Amino acid sequence: MIVVGRGEYYEVRLGKPFPLCNLRSEWFDWFLNEVDEYGPKPGSVALWSLGGAGFILRTQASTLYIDPYLGGSVKSEGLILYRMIPVPFNASSVKRIDATVITHEDVDHMNEDFILPAVANTTCPFIGPSSVADLLKSWGVPENRIVTLNENDETKINDITVIALPANDANPKAANTYLFDTGKFRIFHSGDSAFVEEFSAIGRKYDIDIAAISVGLNPPGAKWYNNPSDAVQIARDLRTKVLIPMHWDLWNISLEDPHVVEREARTRMPALKVVVLKVGERYTCT
């Protein structure tokens, strides 16, 4: 049940990618060197926050980039969204990457400033729902580097199975949530999805260790993100052991205090561990 939305960014970018911002990272190559030189132990998982909904997921055999956003401030529905966090790396510096996984085509999840240099400088495949695949093709990305995953489809990247799951997002034309199964650990990524009833079935089917769930302060008249209570309810239904709030830091109009999620969890789900990651910070499961 991929929820079909307005596809606002899909229509304007079909065959016409947005011009690159070409922002340069003040972190130079230091952060990427840290990620690339880190040696995950056998069976372990390392997860770095890129800010927003972006992560780098590494196992001993795989490096996946999930929804990396390297663009700047944008206008959306008459609002100006100011980027509030640093750009953690330069896309042209990315070398160690086995796949890029994209939840949906909104610009802060599928970003030209990452996609186009990654196409030019790496051989990684790009994984996403049908609208993401169509946009990539219209931008000239070779079809043999595009993997279309619709609901319940899956693909294998070395030691990680990537499973597309239902999403509830009114903005993109199509969207996925994902489960990343390493065989020992299972990591769920919500994209921008709000609550959907299927999350309960997902929680019963999979033994989820970590769930990254979007949280943000919604601007007047809009419901873009989950509030802290929503995030805890989703974590409850997913039966996850660890909740990582994400997206709370990216835009000036939706900044949220992620520690409110911790307070909600202490009241409603005392056994749930909430991990707050700032951009560049790492969480490791061994």
Number of C-alpha atoms within 10 A of each C-alpha: 15 19 16 15 14 13 17 15 17 23 14 11 16 17 15 12 18 14 8 15 12 14 15 14 16 12 14 14 14 12 16 20 14 11 19 14 10 12 13 17 12 10 15 16 21 21 22 20 23 29 26 26 27 25 26 20 23 25 20 16 14 18 22 21 22 24 28 26 25 30 20 19 15 14 9 10 6 7 10 13 16 15 18 16 16 18 22 23 23 21 23 15 15 17 14 17 19 19 23 22 23 26 29 30 29 21 19 21 23 25 20 22 24 23 19 18 16 22 17 11 13 16 13 19 20 24 22 27 25 20 21 28 23 19 20 26 16 15 17 11 19 12 13 8 17 20 19 18 23 21 17 13 12 17 14 12 16 14 15 23 16 23 20 26 25 22 28 24 25 18 21 24 23 27 36 30 25 27 23 23 20 22 10 13 17 20 22 26 26 24 28 28 25 21 19 14 12 15 20 16 12 18 17 12 10 16 17 22 18 25 26 23 28 25 31 25 21 16 13 7 6 8 14 19 23 24 20 24 17 18 25 24 18 23 29 19 18 24 23 22 16 18 26 24 29 30 26 24 23 25 21 16 18 19 17 22 16 23 14 13 23 24 15 18 23 15 8 14 15 12 10 18 16 24 17 18 18 17 20 21 14 16 14 12 14 11
